Amino acid sequence: MENIEQRVKKIVAEQLGVNEADIKNDSSFVEDLGADSLDTVELVMALEEEFECEIPDEEAEKIT
């Protein structure tokens, strides 16, 4: 079973089309990984689905 960090990195890599090895804990989705606003929305949706939770809009807007 994968831990949470591994699951998150896998989702980020799939959604943004980057290599998991390039994702660091302090990586910025926009600055370092090239995400745009649509990417961040899709990323939030994928995380919500994977972890069966809802991320409030005001928190999702903080994702950079």
mmCIF file of the N, C-alpha and C atoms, coordinates in Angstrom:
data_MODEL
# 
_entry.id   MODEL 
# 
loop_
_atom_site.group_PDB 
_atom_site.id 
_atom_site.type_symbol 
_atom_site.label_atom_id 
_atom_site.label_alt_id 
_atom_site.label_comp_id 
_atom_site.label_asym_id 
_atom_site.label_entity_id 
_atom_site.label_seq_id 
_atom_site.pdbx_PDB_ins_code 
_atom_site.Cartn_x 
_atom_site.Cartn_y 
_atom_site.Cartn_z 
_atom_site.occupancy 
_atom_site.B_iso_or_equiv 
_atom_site.pdbx_formal_charge 
_atom_site.auth_seq_id 
_atom_site.auth_comp_id 
_atom_site.auth_asym_id 
_atom_site.auth_atom_id 
_atom_site.pdbx_PDB_model_num 
ATOM 1   N N  . MET A 1 1  ? 0.846   -1.189 0.000   1.00 0.00 ? 1  MET A N  1 
ATOM 2   C CA . MET A 1 1  ? 0.000   0.000  0.000   1.00 0.00 ? 1  MET A CA 1 
ATOM 3   C C  . MET A 1 1  ? 0.889   1.250  0.000   1.00 0.00 ? 1  MET A C  1 
ATOM 4   N N  . GLU A 1 2  ? 0.522   2.202  -0.807  1.00 0.00 ? 2  GLU A N  1 
ATOM 5   C CA . GLU A 1 2  ? 1.267   3.454  -0.893  1.00 0.00 ? 2  GLU A CA 1 
ATOM 6   C C  . GLU A 1 2  ? 0.892   4.366  0.270   1.00 0.00 ? 2  GLU A C  1 
ATOM 7   N N  . ASN A 1 3  ? 1.859   5.163  0.718   1.00 0.00 ? 3  ASN A N  1 
ATOM 8   C CA . ASN A 1 3  ? 1.516   6.141  1.747   1.00 0.00 ? 3  ASN A CA 1 
ATOM 9   C C  . ASN A 1 3  ? 0.911   7.378  1.084   1.00 0.00 ? 3  ASN A C  1 
ATOM 10  N N  . ILE A 1 4  ? 0.433   8.276  1.894   1.00 0.00 ? 4  ILE A N  1 
ATOM 11  C CA . ILE A 1 4  ? -0.263  9.461  1.376   1.00 0.00 ? 4  ILE A CA 1 
ATOM 12  C C  . ILE A 1 4  ? 0.637   10.284 0.468   1.00 0.00 ? 4  ILE A C  1 
ATOM 13  N N  . GLU A 1 5  ? 1.880   10.499 0.877   1.00 0.00 ? 5  GLU A N  1 
ATOM 14  C CA . GLU A 1 5  ? 2.800   11.301 0.062   1.00 0.00 ? 5  GLU A CA 1 
ATOM 15  C C  . GLU A 1 5  ? 2.992   10.678 -1.317  1.00 0.00 ? 5  GLU A C  1 
ATOM 16  N N  . GLN A 1 6  ? 3.159   9.375  -1.372  1.00 0.00 ? 6  GLN A N  1 
ATOM 17  C CA . GLN A 1 6  ? 3.336   8.694  -2.656  1.00 0.00 ? 6  GLN A CA 1 
ATOM 18  C C  . GLN A 1 6  ? 2.084   8.824  -3.518  1.00 0.00 ? 6  GLN A C  1 
ATOM 19  N N  . ARG A 1 7  ? 0.928   8.694  -2.900  1.00 0.00 ? 7  ARG A N  1 
ATOM 20  C CA . ARG A 1 7  ? -0.333  8.814  -3.640  1.00 0.00 ? 7  ARG A CA 1 
ATOM 21  C C  . ARG A 1 7  ? -0.501  10.219 -4.206  1.00 0.00 ? 7  ARG A C  1 
ATOM 22  N N  . VAL A 1 8  ? -0.166  11.232 -3.404  1.00 0.00 ? 8  VAL A N  1 
ATOM 23  C CA . VAL A 1 8  ? -0.281  12.622 -3.861  1.00 0.00 ? 8  VAL A CA 1 
ATOM 24  C C  . VAL A 1 8  ? 0.688   12.876 -5.014  1.00 0.00 ? 8  VAL A C  1 
ATOM 25  N N  . LYS A 1 9  ? 1.929   12.443 -4.869  1.00 0.00 ? 9  LYS A N  1 
ATOM 26  C CA . LYS A 1 9  ? 2.916   12.648 -5.933  1.00 0.00 ? 9  LYS A CA 1 
ATOM 27  C C  . LYS A 1 9  ? 2.488   11.959 -7.226  1.00 0.00 ? 9  LYS A C  1 
ATOM 28  N N  . LYS A 1 10 ? 1.921   10.775 -7.113  1.00 0.00 ? 10 LYS A N  1 
ATOM 29  C CA . LYS A 1 10 ? 1.457   10.049 -8.292  1.00 0.00 ? 10 LYS A CA 1 
ATOM 30  C C  . LYS A 1 10 ? 0.357   10.832 -9.001  1.00 0.00 ? 10 LYS A C  1 
ATOM 31  N N  . ILE A 1 11 ? -0.587  11.368 -8.238  1.00 0.00 ? 11 ILE A N  1 
ATOM 32  C CA . ILE A 1 11 ? -1.684  12.147 -8.816  1.00 0.00 ? 11 ILE A CA 1 
ATOM 33  C C  . ILE A 1 11 ? -1.153  13.421 -9.468  1.00 0.00 ? 11 ILE A C  1 
ATOM 34  N N  . VAL A 1 12 ? -0.256  14.122 -8.782  1.00 0.00 ? 12 VAL A N  1 
ATOM 35  C CA . VAL A 1 12 ? 0.322   15.354 -9.331  1.00 0.00 ? 12 VAL A CA 1 
ATOM 36  C C  . VAL A 1 12 ? 1.044   15.043 -10.639 1.00 0.00 ? 12 VAL A C  1 
ATOM 37  N N  . ALA A 1 13 ? 1.834   13.986 -10.650 1.00 0.00 ? 13 ALA A N  1 
ATOM 38  C CA . ALA A 1 13 ? 2.573   13.614 -11.861 1.00 0.00 ? 13 ALA A CA 1 
ATOM 39  C C  . ALA A 1 13 ? 1.619   13.313 -13.012 1.00 0.00 ? 13 ALA A C  1 
ATOM 40  N N  . GLU A 1 14 ? 0.562   12.565 -12.731 1.00 0.00 ? 14 GLU A N  1 
ATOM 41  C CA . GLU A 1 14 ? -0.400  12.217 -13.776 1.00 0.00 ? 14 GLU A CA 1 
ATOM 42  C C  . GLU A 1 14 ? -1.139  13.449 -14.292 1.00 0.00 ? 14 GLU A C  1 
ATOM 43  N N  . GLN A 1 15 ? -1.566  14.313 -13.389 1.00 0.00 ? 15 GLN A N  1 
ATOM 44  C CA . GLN A 1 15 ? -2.356  15.482 -13.776 1.00 0.00 ? 15 GLN A CA 1 
ATOM 45  C C  . GLN A 1 15 ? -1.525  16.523 -14.517 1.00 0.00 ? 15 GLN A C  1 
ATOM 46  N N  . LEU A 1 16 ? -0.271  16.685 -14.117 1.00 0.00 ? 16 LEU A N  1 
ATOM 47  C CA . LEU A 1 16 ? 0.558   17.746 -14.700 1.00 0.00 ? 16 LEU A CA 1 
ATOM 48  C C  . LEU A 1 16 ? 1.527   17.233 -15.765 1.00 0.00 ? 16 LEU A C  1 
ATOM 49  N N  . GLY A 1 17 ? 1.572   15.933 -15.954 1.00 0.00 ? 17 GLY A N  1 
ATOM 50  C CA . GLY A 1 17 ? 2.458   15.374 -16.970 1.00 0.00 ? 17 GLY A CA 1 
ATOM 51  C C  . GLY A 1 17 ? 3.926   15.559 -16.654 1.00 0.00 ? 17 GLY A C  1 
ATOM 52  N N  . VAL A 1 18 ? 4.266   15.438 -15.378 1.00 0.00 ? 18 VAL A N  1 
ATOM 53  C CA . VAL A 1 18 ? 5.665   15.556 -14.964 1.00 0.00 ? 18 VAL A CA 1 
ATOM 54  C C  . VAL A 1 18 ? 6.117   14.233 -14.355 1.00 0.00 ? 18 VAL A C  1 
ATOM 55  N N  . ASN A 1 19 ? 7.415   14.083 -14.221 1.00 0.00 ? 19 ASN A N  1 
ATOM 56  C CA . ASN A 1 19 ? 7.994   12.891 -13.621 1.00 0.00 ? 19 ASN A CA 1 
ATOM 57  C C  . ASN A 1 19 ? 7.875   12.991 -12.103 1.00 0.00 ? 19 ASN A C  1 
ATOM 58  N N  . GLU A 1 20 ? 7.482   11.897 -11.455 1.00 0.00 ? 20 GLU A N  1 
ATOM 59  C CA . GLU A 1 20 ? 7.360   11.905 -9.994  1.00 0.00 ? 20 GLU A CA 1 
ATOM 60  C C  . GLU A 1 20 ? 8.659   12.331 -9.320  1.00 0.00 ? 20 GLU A C  1 
ATOM 61  N N  . ALA A 1 21 ? 9.799   11.974 -9.906  1.00 0.00 ? 21 ALA A N  1 
ATOM 62  C CA . ALA A 1 21 ? 11.094  12.316 -9.319  1.00 0.00 ? 21 ALA A CA 1 
ATOM 63  C C  . ALA A 1 21 ? 11.328  13.826 -9.297  1.00 0.00 ? 21 ALA A C  1 
ATOM 64  N N  . ASP A 1 22 ? 10.634  14.560 -10.163 1.00 0.00 ? 22 ASP A N  1 
ATOM 65  C CA . ASP A 1 22 ? 10.792  16.016 -10.220 1.00 0.00 ? 22 ASP A CA 1 
ATOM 66  C C  . ASP A 1 22 ? 9.933   16.742 -9.194  1.00 0.00 ? 22 ASP A C  1 
ATOM 67  N N  . ILE A 1 23 ? 9.045   16.016 -8.529  1.00 0.00 ? 23 ILE A N  1 
ATOM 68  C CA . ILE A 1 23 ? 8.137   16.630 -7.560  1.00 0.00 ? 23 ILE A CA 1 
ATOM 69  C C  . ILE A 1 23 ? 8.771   16.569 -6.180  1.00 0.00 ? 23 ILE A C  1 
ATOM 70  N N  . LYS A 1 24 ? 9.040   17.721 -5.628  1.00 0.00 ? 24 LYS A N  1 
ATOM 71  C CA . LYS A 1 24 ? 9.611   17.828 -4.282  1.00 0.00 ? 24 LYS A CA 1 
ATOM 72  C C  . LYS A 1 24 ? 8.526   18.326 -3.334  1.00 0.00 ? 24 LYS A C  1 
ATOM 73  N N  . ASN A 1 25 ? 8.718   18.093 -2.056  1.00 0.00 ? 25 ASN A N  1 
ATOM 74  C CA . ASN A 1 25 ? 7.713   18.518 -1.076  1.00 0.00 ? 25 ASN A CA 1 
ATOM 75  C C  . ASN A 1 25 ? 7.483   20.025 -1.091  1.00 0.00 ? 25 ASN A C  1 
ATOM 76  N N  . ASP A 1 26 ? 8.486   20.780 -1.506  1.00 0.00 ? 26 ASP A N  1 
ATOM 77  C CA . ASP A 1 26 ? 8.334   22.235 -1.534  1.00 0.00 ? 26 ASP A CA 1 
ATOM 78  C C  . ASP A 1 26 ? 8.136   22.782 -2.955  1.00 0.00 ? 26 ASP A C  1 
ATOM 79  N N  . SER A 1 27 ? 7.841   21.897 -3.906  1.00 0.00 ? 27 SER A N  1 
ATOM 80  C CA . SER A 1 27 ? 7.600   22.336 -5.288  1.00 0.00 ? 27 SER A CA 1 
ATOM 81  C C  . SER A 1 27 ? 6.329   23.173 -5.372  1.00 0.00 ? 27 SER A C  1 
ATOM 82  N N  . SER A 1 28 ? 6.411   24.233 -6.158  1.00 0.00 ? 28 SER A N  1 
ATOM 83  C CA . SER A 1 28 ? 5.235   25.039 -6.466  1.00 0.00 ? 28 SER A CA 1 
ATOM 84  C C  . SER A 1 28 ? 4.600   24.446 -7.717  1.00 0.00 ? 28 SER A C  1 
ATOM 85  N N  . PHE A 1 29 ? 3.282   24.208 -7.665  1.00 0.00 ? 29 PHE A N  1 
ATOM 86  C CA . PHE A 1 29 ? 2.609   23.642 -8.831  1.00 0.00 ? 29 PHE A CA 1 
ATOM 87  C C  . PHE A 1 29 ? 2.761   24.557 -10.039 1.00 0.00 ? 29 PHE A C  1 
ATOM 88  N N  . VAL A 1 30 ? 2.624   25.848 -9.817  1.00 0.00 ? 30 VAL A N  1 
ATOM 89  C CA . VAL A 1 30 ? 2.669   26.817 -10.913 1.00 0.00 ? 30 VAL A CA 1 
ATOM 90  C C  . VAL A 1 30 ? 4.108   27.130 -11.306 1.00 0.00 ? 30 VAL A C  1 
ATOM 91  N N  . GLU A 1 31 ? 4.905   27.559 -10.350 1.00 0.00 ? 31 GLU A N  1 
ATOM 92  C CA . GLU A 1 31 ? 6.275   28.021 -10.635 1.00 0.00 ? 31 GLU A CA 1 
ATOM 93  C C  . GLU A 1 31 ? 7.208   26.881 -11.070 1.00 0.00 ? 31 GLU A C  1 
ATOM 94  N N  . ASP A 1 32 ? 7.179   25.764 -10.338 1.00 0.00 ? 32 ASP A N  1 
ATOM 95  C CA . ASP A 1 32 ? 8.135   24.684 -10.588 1.00 0.00 ? 32 ASP A CA 1 
ATOM 96  C C  . ASP A 1 32 ? 7.628   23.609 -11.547 1.00 0.00 ? 32 ASP A C  1 
ATOM 97  N N  . LEU A 1 33 ? 6.322   23.356 -11.517 1.00 0.00 ? 33 LEU A N  1 
ATOM 98  C CA . LEU A 1 33 ? 5.784   22.233 -12.285 1.00 0.00 ? 33 LEU A CA 1 
ATOM 99  C C  . LEU A 1 33 ? 4.959   22.662 -13.494 1.00 0.00 ? 33 LEU A C  1 
ATOM 100 N N  . GLY A 1 34 ? 4.821   23.976 -13.707 1.00 0.00 ? 34 GLY A N  1 
ATOM 101 C CA . GLY A 1 34 ? 4.188   24.489 -14.913 1.00 0.00 ? 34 GLY A CA 1 
ATOM 102 C C  . GLY A 1 34 ? 2.675   24.393 -14.972 1.00 0.00 ? 34 GLY A C  1 
ATOM 103 N N  . ALA A 1 35 ? 2.020   24.277 -13.823 1.00 0.00 ? 35 ALA A N  1 
ATOM 104 C CA . ALA A 1 35 ? 0.557   24.173 -13.808 1.00 0.00 ? 35 ALA A CA 1 
ATOM 105 C C  . ALA A 1 35 ? -0.082  25.524 -14.116 1.00 0.00 ? 35 ALA A C  1 
ATOM 106 N N  . ASP A 1 36 ? -1.244  25.479 -14.782 1.00 0.00 ? 36 ASP A N  1 
ATOM 107 C CA . ASP A 1 36 ? -2.036  26.690 -14.965 1.00 0.00 ? 36 ASP A CA 1 
ATOM 108 C C  . ASP A 1 36 ? -3.302  26.549 -14.120 1.00 0.00 ? 36 ASP A C  1 
ATOM 109 N N  . SER A 1 37 ? -4.204  27.511 -14.211 1.00 0.00 ? 37 SER A N  1 
ATOM 110 C CA . SER A 1 37 ? -5.388  27.499 -13.346 1.00 0.00 ? 37 SER A CA 1 
ATOM 111 C C  . SER A 1 37 ? -6.278  26.281 -13.603 1.00 0.00 ? 37 SER A C  1 
ATOM 112 N N  . LEU A 1 38 ? -6.394  25.862 -14.853 1.00 0.00 ? 38 LEU A N  1 
ATOM 113 C CA . LEU A 1 38 ? -7.193  24.672 -15.154 1.00 0.00 ? 38 LEU A CA 1 
ATOM 114 C C  . LEU A 1 38 ? -6.542  23.426 -14.556 1.00 0.00 ? 38 LEU A C  1 
ATOM 115 N N  . ASP A 1 39 ? -5.219  23.357 -14.638 1.00 0.00 ? 39 ASP A N  1 
ATOM 116 C CA . ASP A 1 39 ? -4.501  22.225 -14.044 1.00 0.00 ? 39 ASP A CA 1 
ATOM 117 C C  . ASP A 1 39 ? -4.768  22.129 -12.545 1.00 0.00 ? 39 ASP A C  1 
ATOM 118 N N  . THR A 1 40 ? -4.763  23.267 -11.865 1.00 0.00 ? 40 THR A N  1 
ATOM 119 C CA . THR A 1 40 ? -4.971  23.229 -10.415 1.00 0.00 ? 40 THR A CA 1 
ATOM 120 C C  . THR A 1 40 ? -6.390  22.787 -10.072 1.00 0.00 ? 40 THR A C  1 
ATOM 121 N N  . VAL A 1 41 ? -7.371  23.199 -10.860 1.00 0.00 ? 41 VAL A N  1 
ATOM 122 C CA . VAL A 1 41 ? -8.754  22.751 -10.634 1.00 0.00 ? 41 VAL A CA 1 
ATOM 123 C C  . VAL A 1 41 ? -8.846  21.239 -10.831 1.00 0.00 ? 41 VAL A C  1 
ATOM 124 N N  . GLU A 1 42 ? -8.257  20.745 -11.904 1.00 0.00 ? 42 GLU A N  1 
ATOM 125 C CA . GLU A 1 42 ? -8.281  19.306 -12.172 1.00 0.00 ? 42 GLU A CA 1 
ATOM 126 C C  . GLU A 1 42 ? -7.518  18.534 -11.099 1.00 0.00 ? 42 GLU A C  1 
ATOM 127 N N  . LEU A 1 43 ? -6.442  19.118 -10.602 1.00 0.00 ? 43 LEU A N  1 
ATOM 128 C CA . LEU A 1 43 ? -5.662  18.488 -9.542  1.00 0.00 ? 43 LEU A CA 1 
ATOM 129 C C  . LEU A 1 43 ? -6.489  18.364 -8.266  1.00 0.00 ? 43 LEU A C  1 
ATOM 130 N N  . VAL A 1 44 ? -7.181  19.428 -7.906  1.00 0.00 ? 44 VAL A N  1 
ATOM 131 C CA . VAL A 1 44 ? -8.044  19.397 -6.722  1.00 0.00 ? 44 VAL A CA 1 
ATOM 132 C C  . VAL A 1 44 ? -9.110  18.321 -6.883  1.00 0.00 ? 44 VAL A C  1 
ATOM 133 N N  . MET A 1 45 ? -9.722  18.251 -8.048  1.00 0.00 ? 45 MET A N  1 
ATOM 134 C CA . MET A 1 45 ? -10.762 17.247 -8.286  1.00 0.00 ? 45 MET A CA 1 
ATOM 135 C C  . MET A 1 45 ? -10.197 15.830 -8.169  1.00 0.00 ? 45 MET A C  1 
ATOM 136 N N  . ALA A 1 46 ? -9.009  15.610 -8.698  1.00 0.00 ? 46 ALA A N  1 
ATOM 137 C CA . ALA A 1 46 ? -8.384  14.286 -8.629  1.00 0.00 ? 46 ALA A CA 1 
ATOM 138 C C  . ALA A 1 46 ? -8.040  13.916 -7.189  1.00 0.00 ? 46 ALA A C  1 
ATOM 139 N N  . LEU A 1 47 ? -7.564  14.887 -6.418  1.00 0.00 ? 47 LEU A N  1 
ATOM 140 C CA . LEU A 1 47 ? -7.245  14.629 -5.010  1.00 0.00 ? 47 LEU A CA 1 
ATOM 141 C C  . LEU A 1 47 ? -8.508  14.336 -4.211  1.00 0.00 ? 47 LEU A C  1 
ATOM 142 N N  . GLU A 1 48 ? -9.563  15.090 -4.478  1.00 0.00 ? 48 GLU A N  1 
ATOM 143 C CA . GLU A 1 48 ? -10.838 14.853 -3.797  1.00 0.00 ? 48 GLU A CA 1 
ATOM 144 C C  . GLU A 1 48 ? -11.347 13.440 -4.090  1.00 0.00 ? 48 GLU A C  1 
ATOM 145 N N  . GLU A 1 49 ? -11.220 13.027 -5.329  1.00 0.00 ? 49 GLU A N  1 
ATOM 146 C CA . GLU A 1 49 ? -11.683 11.690 -5.712  1.00 0.00 ? 49 GLU A CA 1 
ATOM 147 C C  . GLU A 1 49 ? -10.833 10.606 -5.051  1.00 0.00 ? 49 GLU A C  1 
ATOM 148 N N  . GLU A 1 50 ? -9.522  10.766 -5.096  1.00 0.00 ? 50 GLU A N  1 
ATOM 149 C CA . GLU A 1 50 ? -8.613  9.762  -4.535  1.00 0.00 ? 50 GLU A CA 1 
ATOM 150 C C  . GLU A 1 50 ? -8.823  9.584  -3.034  1.00 0.00 ? 50 GLU A C  1 
ATOM 151 N N  . PHE A 1 51 ? -8.998  10.696 -2.334  1.00 0.00 ? 51 PHE A N  1 
ATOM 152 C CA . PHE A 1 51 ? -9.077  10.645 -0.873  1.00 0.00 ? 51 PHE A CA 1 
ATOM 153 C C  . PHE A 1 51 ? -10.507 10.732 -0.351  1.00 0.00 ? 51 PHE A C  1 
ATOM 154 N N  . GLU A 1 52 ? -11.471 10.709 -1.275  1.00 0.00 ? 52 GLU A N  1 
ATOM 155 C CA . GLU A 1 52 ? -12.889 10.717 -0.913  1.00 0.00 ? 52 GLU A CA 1 
ATOM 156 C C  . GLU A 1 52 ? -13.205 11.816 0.105   1.00 0.00 ? 52 GLU A C  1 
ATOM 157 N N  . CYS A 1 53 ? -12.837 13.034 -0.279  1.00 0.00 ? 53 CYS A N  1 
ATOM 158 C CA . CYS A 1 53 ? -13.070 14.192 0.578   1.00 0.00 ? 53 CYS A CA 1 
ATOM 159 C C  . CYS A 1 53 ? -13.421 15.387 -0.301  1.00 0.00 ? 53 CYS A C  1 
ATOM 160 N N  . GLU A 1 54 ? -13.759 16.489 0.337   1.00 0.00 ? 54 GLU A N  1 
ATOM 161 C CA . GLU A 1 54 ? -14.026 17.720 -0.395  1.00 0.00 ? 54 GLU A CA 1 
ATOM 162 C C  . GLU A 1 54 ? -13.080 18.791 0.114   1.00 0.00 ? 54 GLU A C  1 
ATOM 163 N N  . ILE A 1 55 ? -12.399 19.442 -0.808  1.00 0.00 ? 55 ILE A N  1 
ATOM 164 C CA . ILE A 1 55 ? -11.505 20.543 -0.465  1.00 0.00 ? 55 ILE A CA 1 
ATOM 165 C C  . ILE A 1 55 ? -12.296 21.824 -0.680  1.00 0.00 ? 55 ILE A C  1 
ATOM 166 N N  . PRO A 1 56 ? -12.509 22.599 0.388   1.00 0.00 ? 56 PRO A N  1 
ATOM 167 C CA . PRO A 1 56 ? -13.289 23.838 0.249   1.00 0.00 ? 56 PRO A CA 1 
ATOM 168 C C  . PRO A 1 56 ? -12.657 24.776 -0.787  1.00 0.00 ? 56 PRO A C  1 
ATOM 169 N N  . ASP A 1 57 ? -13.506 25.504 -1.500  1.00 0.00 ? 57 ASP A N  1 
ATOM 170 C CA . ASP A 1 57 ? -13.029 26.415 -2.548  1.00 0.00 ? 57 ASP A CA 1 
ATOM 171 C C  . ASP A 1 57 ? -11.989 27.395 -2.030  1.00 0.00 ? 57 ASP A C  1 
ATOM 172 N N  . GLU A 1 58 ? -12.218 27.934 -0.823  1.00 0.00 ? 58 GLU A N  1 
ATOM 173 C CA . GLU A 1 58 ? -11.269 28.924 -0.296  1.00 0.00 ? 58 GLU A CA 1 
ATOM 174 C C  . GLU A 1 58 ? -9.896  28.306 -0.037  1.00 0.00 ? 58 GLU A C  1 
ATOM 175 N N  . GLU A 1 59 ? -9.838  27.022 0.260   1.00 0.00 ? 59 GLU A N  1 
ATOM 176 C CA . GLU A 1 59 ? -8.554  26.338 0.430   1.00 0.00 ? 59 GLU A CA 1 
ATOM 177 C C  . GLU A 1 59 ? -7.955  25.980 -0.932  1.00 0.00 ? 59 GLU A C  1 
ATOM 178 N N  . ALA A 1 60 ? -8.792  25.546 -1.852  1.00 0.00 ? 60 ALA A N  1 
ATOM 179 C CA . ALA A 1 60 ? -8.321  25.177 -3.189  1.00 0.00 ? 60 ALA A CA 1 
ATOM 180 C C  . ALA A 1 60 ? -7.696  26.372 -3.903  1.00 0.00 ? 60 ALA A C  1 
ATOM 181 N N  . GLU A 1 61 ? -8.221  27.568 -3.641  1.00 0.00 ? 61 GLU A N  1 
ATOM 182 C CA . GLU A 1 61 ? -7.687  28.778 -4.277  1.00 0.00 ? 61 GLU A CA 1 
ATOM 183 C C  . GLU A 1 61 ? -6.270  29.096 -3.821  1.00 0.00 ? 61 GLU A C  1 
ATOM 184 N N  . LYS A 1 62 ? -5.851  28.543 -2.702  1.00 0.00 ? 62 LYS A N  1 
ATOM 185 C CA . LYS A 1 62 ? -4.506  28.792 -2.166  1.00 0.00 ? 62 LYS A CA 1 
ATOM 186 C C  . LYS A 1 62 ? -3.448  27.907 -2.817  1.00 0.00 ? 62 LYS A C  1 
ATOM 187 N N  . ILE A 1 63 ? -3.887  26.943 -3.607  1.00 0.00 ? 63 ILE A N  1 
ATOM 188 C CA . ILE A 1 63 ? -2.935  26.028 -4.234  1.00 0.00 ? 63 ILE A CA 1 
ATOM 189 C C  . ILE A 1 63 ? -2.179  26.768 -5.327  1.00 0.00 ? 63 ILE A C  1 
ATOM 190 N N  . THR A 1 64 ? -0.875  26.821 -5.162  1.00 0.00 ? 64 THR A N  1 
ATOM 191 C CA . THR A 1 64 ? -0.029  27.489 -6.160  1.00 0.00 ? 64 THR A CA 1 
ATOM 192 C C  . THR A 1 64 ? 1.066   26.559 -6.540  1.00 0.00 ? 64 THR A C  1 
# 
